[in-house]
Amino acid sequence: LQSECKNSQDTISSNLSFIRTLINEGIKHDLYKGKNPFNQLKLKYSDNTKEKLTAEELSAIFKCNLPPIKSMQLARDFFIACFLAEGTRAGDMIMMKKENIINDCLVFNQQKTGTHMVIPIVADLNQVFNKYITVSSTYIFPLLEEEKIVNEIVVGSKLTYINKYLKEVAKYGGDVSNLVPPNVDLALKANFSKSAQA
């Protein structure tokens, strides 16, 4: 993959991670009986520590005029929602359902840590949610509505979709072009306290 396809180490590991997930799902559901090759293979990633977004960059993302392209609007709103929900991880936000809204708070258990979260829904966050919640919707954001099965692969592909359009948003305000889904979370968390005080 490196020599013939000119893939970077991160691309190779990301693609192998997808295959590892398929094998693990197959093993979990008794569809694959062979040895798991990933028991002896450690995926390697380069250190992609991203710069934190400044308060000015965050403000630009919030305020910039975007073209009337639904995918870009959704990506920005999703990013803003993660930020306003105290830096909620993208993987948690995408799974958020209407039933997670209780007494004007987001109430959920973090997928990564299991930590029980109760986050007040501020007026701006409520405004973002109201753009997407409908009577018939299950999820707050419409990214998973049409999916019959929701698993790590589906969530990962939807977060990749969001990231793709965040890069387009970056052309209109705020440089988020360097961010990928896990680092969106890091940037949001790192800037939440700083921006809340500004």
C-alpha positions in Angstrom: 0.0 0.0 0.0 2.8 2.4 0.8 5.0 1.7 -2.3 2.4 0.9 -5.0 -0.6 3.1 -3.9 1.6 5.8 -2.2 -0.6 5.7 0.9 0.6 7.3 4.1 0.9 5.3 7.3 -2.2 6.9 8.6 -4.2 6.0 5.5 -3.0 2.5 5.7 -3.9 2.2 9.3 -7.3 3.8 8.8 -8.1 1.3 6.0 -6.9 -1.6 8.0 -8.9 -0.4 11.0 -12.0 -0.7 8.8 -11.1 -4.3 7.9 -10.4 -5.0 11.6 -13.9 -3.8 12.4 -15.4 -6.0 9.8 -13.5 -9.0 11.1 -14.4 -8.2 14.7 -18.1 -7.9 13.8 -17.9 -11.2 12.0 -16.4 -12.9 15.0 -18.9 -11.2 17.3 -21.8 -12.6 15.2 -20.2 -16.0 14.6 -19.8 -15.3 10.9 -16.0 -15.6 10.8 -14.3 -18.6 12.4 -10.7 -18.0 11.4 -7.9 -16.5 13.4 -8.1 -12.7 13.8 -4.9 -11.4 12.1 -5.2 -8.2 14.1 -4.4 -9.9 17.3 -0.8 -9.8 16.1 -0.8 -6.6 14.2 -0.6 -3.2 15.8 -1.8 -0.3 13.7 0.5 2.7 13.8 -0.5 6.3 13.4 1.7 9.4 13.2 1.4 12.1 15.8 -1.2 14.4 14.3 -1.7 16.8 17.2 -3.7 19.7 15.9 -3.5 23.3 16.7 -6.3 24.6 18.9 -8.8 26.9 17.3 -8.6 30.5 18.5 -11.6 32.4 19.8 -11.5 34.4 16.5 -11.6 31.3 14.4 -14.5 29.9 16.4 -16.3 33.2 16.0 -15.7 33.2 12.3 -17.2 29.7 12.0 -20.3 30.8 14.0 -20.9 34.0 12.0 -19.7 33.3 8.4 -22.2 33.4 5.6 -22.4 30.1 3.9 -24.0 29.3 0.5 -27.4 27.6 0.7 -25.8 24.1 0.6 -27.5 21.8 3.1 -24.4 19.7 3.7 -22.3 22.7 4.6 -25.0 24.1 6.9 -25.3 20.7 8.6 -21.6 20.4 9.1 -21.3 23.8 10.7 -24.4 23.3 12.9 -23.1 19.9 14.0 -19.7 21.5 14.9 -21.4 24.3 16.7 -23.6 21.9 18.6 -20.6 19.9 19.8 -19.0 23.1 21.0 -22.0 24.5 22.7 -22.7 21.2 24.4 -19.5 21.7 26.4 -17.2 20.0 23.8 -19.3 16.8 23.4 -17.5 14.3 21.3 -18.7 14.1 17.7 -19.3 10.3 18.1 -21.7 11.1 21.0 -23.4 14.0 19.3 -24.2 12.0 16.2 -25.9 9.3 18.3 -28.0 11.8 20.3 -31.7 11.2 20.1 -34.7 13.4 21.0 -35.1 11.2 24.1 -31.7 12.5 25.3 -33.3 15.9 25.9 -34.6 16.0 29.4 -35.6 19.1 31.3 -33.7 21.4 28.9 -30.5 19.3 29.3 -28.7 16.7 27.2 -28.6 13.6 29.3 -26.4 10.7 28.0 -23.6 8.3 28.8 -20.4 9.0 26.9 -19.7 6.1 24.5 -15.9 6.2 25.1 -15.9 6.4 28.9 -19.4 5.6 30.1 -19.4 8.8 32.1 -23.0 10.0 32.7 -23.4 13.5 31.4 -26.0 16.2 32.1 -25.4 19.3 29.9 -27.6 22.3 30.0 -29.0 23.2 26.6 -28.2 26.9 26.1 -30.4 29.1 23.9 -28.0 28.9 20.9 -27.8 25.2 21.1 -31.5 24.8 21.4 -31.8 27.0 18.2 -29.4 24.6 16.4 -31.4 21.5 17.5 -34.7 23.0 16.5 -33.5 23.3 12.9 -33.3 19.5 12.7 -35.7 18.0 15.2 -39.0 17.0 13.6 -42.0 15.1 14.9 -41.0 12.0 13.1 -37.2 12.2 13.7 -35.5 9.8 16.1 -32.1 11.5 16.2 -31.4 15.2 16.9 -29.3 15.4 13.7 -30.6 13.6 10.6 -27.3 11.8 9.8 -28.5 8.4 11.0 -32.2 8.6 10.3 -32.1 6.5 7.1 -29.8 3.8 8.5 -31.3 0.4 9.3 -28.2 -0.6 11.3 -26.1 1.8 13.2 -22.6 0.6 14.1 -19.0 1.9 14.2 -18.6 1.7 10.5 -21.8 3.7 9.7 -20.9 6.3 12.4 -17.4 6.6 11.1 -18.6 7.2 7.6 -21.0 9.9 8.7 -18.3 11.7 10.7 -16.1 11.6 7.6 -18.9 13.2 5.7 -19.2 16.0 8.3 -15.4 16.5 8.3 -15.5 16.8 4.5 -18.0 19.6 4.6 -16.3 21.3 7.6 -13.3 21.7 5.3 -15.6 23.5 2.9 -16.9 25.7 5.8 -13.2 26.6 6.4 -13.2 28.4 3.1 -15.8 30.8 4.4 -14.6 31.4 7.9 -12.3 29.8 10.5 -9.6 27.4 9.5 -10.9 23.9 10.5 -9.3 22.3 7.4 -6.7 20.5 9.6 -9.3 18.9 11.8 -10.5 15.3 11.5 -13.3 13.9 13.7 -11.3 12.9 16.8 -9.4 16.2 16.7 -12.6 18.2 16.3 -13.4 16.9 19.8 -10.0 17.9 21.1 -10.2 21.4 19.6 -13.7 21.9 20.9 -12.7 20.8 24.5 -9.5 22.9 24.5 -11.4 26.0 23.4 -14.6 25.6 25.4 -13.3 27.1 28.7 -11.3 29.8 26.9 -14.1 31.0 24.8 -16.7 30.7 27.5 -14.7 33.2 29.5 -14.2 35.6 26.6 
